Amino acid sequence: MPKFRPERWEFRVFGATADGDKHTWNHEEFTALPYTTVVADLHCVTKFSMVGAEWGGVPARTILDLAPPAPDVTHVMVWAEYGFSSNLRLADFDSDRTVFATHKDGELLTAEHGFPVRLIVPHLYAWKGPKWVRGVEYMTADRRGFWEERGYHNIGDPWKEQRYSYQEGPGDGPEL
């Protein structure tokens, strides 16, 4: 688990932004952004589920509003400590239930569960919501993230049991 150093922590949005600039927030600025809660399940690819957890934090839509993507952005890559990443379709990232969680059930996240920030995308498997998030890259084409490069499904819908890349159909992601 990474050691959190608030004086060095930075959340950044970069890549194909509408204005071409990189946008950054330090920890104090990030935690001062609008806060929301979402009650949602968390489904792990190993068939473990956490049911009915309350996740609190910054809505992904707030980040999109403050640092808009260029018109041709189709995907995002969410970057986390140690090079972990997860790609998402822009529509999944823009869901009103996608949140950069800082809290679970009213308490600050623990380091084990992603403190200071983890992404929660309730309608996708948990690997699509990395722990220890540091930023978002806007992309004009899909690119596989850390787990997707290692054989996990590019979309990861638990209701369709999209666990592994061999289950992908045409249009589910970039070519392997």
C-alpha positions in Angstrom: 0.0 0.0 0.0 1.3 3.4 -0.9 2.2 5.9 1.9 0.0 8.9 1.7 1.8 12.2 1.8 -0.8 15.0 1.6 1.8 17.7 0.8 2.9 15.8 -2.3 -0.5 14.3 -3.4 -2.0 15.7 -6.6 -5.0 14.7 -8.6 -4.5 15.5 -12.3 -6.6 15.5 -15.5 -4.6 15.5 -18.7 -4.7 14.2 -22.3 -7.3 15.4 -24.7 -8.8 18.2 -22.5 -11.1 20.7 -24.2 -8.6 23.5 -23.5 -5.5 21.4 -24.1 -4.2 22.1 -20.6 -3.5 19.8 -17.6 -5.7 20.4 -14.6 -4.6 19.7 -11.0 -5.9 19.7 -7.5 -3.9 19.2 -4.3 -5.5 17.1 -1.6 -7.1 20.0 0.2 -8.6 21.3 -3.0 -9.8 17.9 -4.1 -11.5 17.2 -0.9 -13.2 20.6 -1.0 -15.0 19.7 -4.3 -18.7 18.9 -4.3 -19.4 15.7 -2.3 -22.1 13.1 -3.0 -23.0 9.7 -1.7 -24.0 6.6 -3.7 -25.3 3.4 -2.2 -24.0 0.6 -4.4 -22.7 -2.9 -4.5 -19.1 -3.7 -5.3 -18.5 -6.8 -7.4 -15.2 -8.5 -7.6 -14.2 -10.8 -10.5 -13.5 -13.6 -8.0 -17.3 -13.7 -7.3 -17.0 -11.7 -4.0 -19.6 -8.9 -3.6 -20.0 -6.2 -1.1 -23.7 -5.3 -1.0 -25.3 -2.0 -0.2 -22.2 0.0 0.7 -22.5 3.8 0.9 -19.7 5.5 -1.0 -19.0 9.2 -0.5 -16.8 11.4 -2.6 -16.5 13.6 -5.6 -18.8 12.7 -8.6 -16.8 11.9 -11.7 -19.2 14.3 -13.5 -17.8 17.2 -11.4 -14.3 16.4 -12.8 -15.8 16.4 -16.3 -17.4 19.8 -15.6 -14.3 21.4 -14.1 -11.9 19.9 -16.7 -14.0 19.2 -19.8 -12.8 16.7 -22.3 -12.3 17.5 -26.0 -15.3 16.7 -28.2 -13.7 13.6 -29.7 -12.9 11.9 -26.4 -14.4 8.5 -26.2 -12.6 6.9 -23.2 -10.7 7.7 -20.1 -7.8 6.0 -18.4 -7.9 6.3 -14.6 -4.4 6.3 -13.2 -3.5 5.1 -9.7 -0.3 4.6 -7.7 2.3 2.0 -8.9 1.2 2.3 -12.5 -2.2 0.7 -11.9 -4.8 1.9 -14.4 -8.2 1.2 -15.8 -9.8 2.2 -19.0 -13.5 3.2 -19.2 -15.8 4.3 -21.9 -16.6 7.9 -21.4 -20.3 7.1 -20.9 -19.4 4.8 -18.0 -17.2 7.4 -16.4 -19.9 10.0 -16.9 -22.6 8.0 -15.1 -24.3 9.9 -12.3 -23.3 7.0 -10.0 -19.6 7.0 -10.7 -17.7 8.6 -7.8 -14.2 9.2 -6.7 -14.7 7.8 -3.2 -13.0 9.2 -0.2 -15.4 7.6 2.3 -17.2 4.2 2.8 -20.2 4.0 5.1 -19.5 7.5 6.4 -15.9 6.8 7.4 -12.7 7.7 5.5 -11.4 4.9 3.4 -8.6 2.9 4.9 -5.3 2.6 3.0 -6.2 -1.1 2.3 -9.4 0.0 0.5 -7.8 2.9 -1.5 -7.3 5.9 0.7 -7.2 8.7 -0.1 -9.3 8.1 -3.3 -10.7 5.1 -5.2 -13.0 5.1 -8.1 -16.4 3.5 -7.7 -18.2 2.5 -10.9 -21.2 0.6 -9.5 -22.3 -1.0 -12.7 -18.9 -2.5 -13.6 -16.6 -5.0 -11.9 -14.4 -3.6 -9.1 -11.1 -3.7 -11.2 -12.6 -0.8 -13.2 -12.4 1.3 -10.1 -8.8 1.4 -9.0 -7.6 2.2 -5.5 -5.2 5.0 -4.7 -6.3 7.1 -7.7 -4.1 10.0 -8.9 -5.7 11.2 -12.1 -7.6 10.8 -15.3 -6.4 10.8 -18.8 -8.9 11.7 -21.6 -8.4 9.6 -24.7 -9.7 9.8 -28.2 -9.4 6.0 -28.7 -9.6 3.0 -26.3 -6.5 1.5 -24.8 -6.4 -1.3 -22.3 -5.6 -0.6 -18.7 -3.4 -2.6 -16.3 -5.8 -5.5 -15.7 -7.2 -5.5 -19.2 -3.7 -6.0 -20.5 -3.5 -9.0 -18.3 -6.5 -10.8 -19.6 -9.5 -9.1 -17.9 -12.5 -8.1 -20.0 -12.3 -4.6 -21.5 -15.8 -3.6 -20.4 -16.4 -5.6 -17.2 -20.1 -5.7 -16.8 -20.9 -8.0 -13.9 -24.5 -8.6 -15.1 -23.2 -10.0 -18.3 -20.4 -11.8 -16.4 -17.7 -10.1 -18.6 -14.7 -11.3 -16.7 -12.0 -12.3 -19.2 -10.8 -11.0 -22.5 -11.5 -14.3 -24.3 -15.2 -13.4 -23.7 -15.0 -10.2 -25.7 -17.1 -9.8 -28.7 -16.6 -7.5 -31.7 -16.5 -3.9 -30.6 -15.8 -4.7 -26.9 -12.4 -3.1 -27.0 -9.2 -2.5 -28.9 -7.6 -5.5 -30.6 -5.5 -7.7 -28.3 
